[in-house]
Amino acid sequence: MKTKTKKFCLCFGVLIVFLTSNSFFSQNIVGRIFDQMRGQTFVLLDNSISFQEGNPMNRGVVQRDPSGIMFLRLPAVNPYRNAYFLDYSGNLIEIDYTIGGRIIGRYDFLPPPPPMINFQPLQINPNIGVVTASENINPIPPILINQNRPYGDIMMTSEQVAVDCYNQSVMFNNQLDQNKFGDCMIRSMVGEKENAVYQCVKNSSTVEEQTFCMVGVMGGSNEKQYSQKLMNCYKEFGLDYTKYPLCLAGEVSNPELQQLVLCVKQQAQTGQVNFFNTAMCYGASKFNLNTEATIAVQCAATSGGQPYVFAGCAGGQLTARELNKCLTHGVGGQDGCFGPNNTIVKTLNSLGNELGQHFGPTNDIVKNFNNAVNDITRGPGYNNDAVKIIRNTGNEIKNLGGNIEREVKKIIPRIKW
């Protein structure tokens, strides 16, 4: 037993010598970190190891701050509650879950440049934007507009879907829950992504929540992941971005995540948080901001989650009128909304006849348009191919003028330049 004890002591002594020898630590010292509050100094090596001078067992690995708000995150027992960071200005920062951040020391080496953020609030023109059902303009930043493709996606559904939505929305007292009915109709008239954008607004209590939600919906898989992380941080810390490094302590440093955090942080400092500002700052190429998506986002953001307001902006004049008609004349039949002779169907058929007279009945534009009209008015709800054909037809004939252009503007949502 005594022999084993001596052997253990000898091995432990060799380990201590090895840990404290120069052969274990890198010879390349980056610099020193001075904890002036506690009177401690730490050495940072170029292999990302830091250790306390005079106490080499107090050591660990430093990492880049995943949030990008700070430069480096130092080892900590509970980095989600109390952690230590180096900022980009030479300071040692302690961030506490309760009291926030404070400077407790400094470091003596040069940090890299902080992440570059290209946030410039987008300029708007009150005369450029989505034309609502009441002929008002819902402004959109001109930089996001494709002047050659001003038309978006028509909103249309079948009579049976409208009846089903109505029946699902009748309350126990036989009164119609108008908001529930409107939400049901929106779901049936728009694509999955457009409805998700609308739901972002409906289910958000602040513009920050709305923005994070839209980033996840409109972006790819990475953006969906990042936006969810930031949504969690926002729910925990709100606009106190000094604590976000704690929230993201378990994440791997990623330039895209840092970019998104810093873009929203800068917007918050100016009170201009919104999806379009975030998208342009983070990288517009990460989002498919075509005309139909831009219309859906802007109309959702300004609707306040009200279905009839959204339809009046994103659906075109006739869709808005038809949806409101449901509340006054009922659903289906000869006089109700979305019946076989509703104004949307009449206008689409009339437009098809006008196109036939202008181009000839055998023209591909005419044939494709009439086939799409048949699908969208008689088919089982939203049809991507039919919607796309009608939208593209509007873009192709936008400069014909006369009655054709007037009819197109009534039925297809558009951006006015």
Secondary structure, DSSP 8 states (H G I E B T S, - for coil): -HHHHHHHHHHHHHHHHHHHSTTTS-S-EEEEEEETTTTEEEEEETTSEEEETTEEEEEEE-EE-TTSSSSEE---SBTTTEEEEE-TTSEEEEEETTTEEEEEEEESS----------------TTSEEE-TTS-EEE--GGG--TT--B-------HHHHHHHHHHTB-TTS-B-HHHHHHHHHHHHS-HHHHHHHHHHHT-SSHHHHHHHHHHHHS-HHHHHHHHHHHHHHHHHTT-GGGHHHHTTTS---HHHHHHHHHHHHHHHHT---HHHHHHHH-GGGS---HHHHHHHHHHHHHTT-HHHHHHHHS-HHHHHHHHHHHHH-BSTTTSBT-TT-HHHHHHHHHHHHHHHHH-TT-HHHHHHHHHHHHHHHSSS--HHHHHHHHHHHHHTTT--HHHHHHHHHHS-BEE-
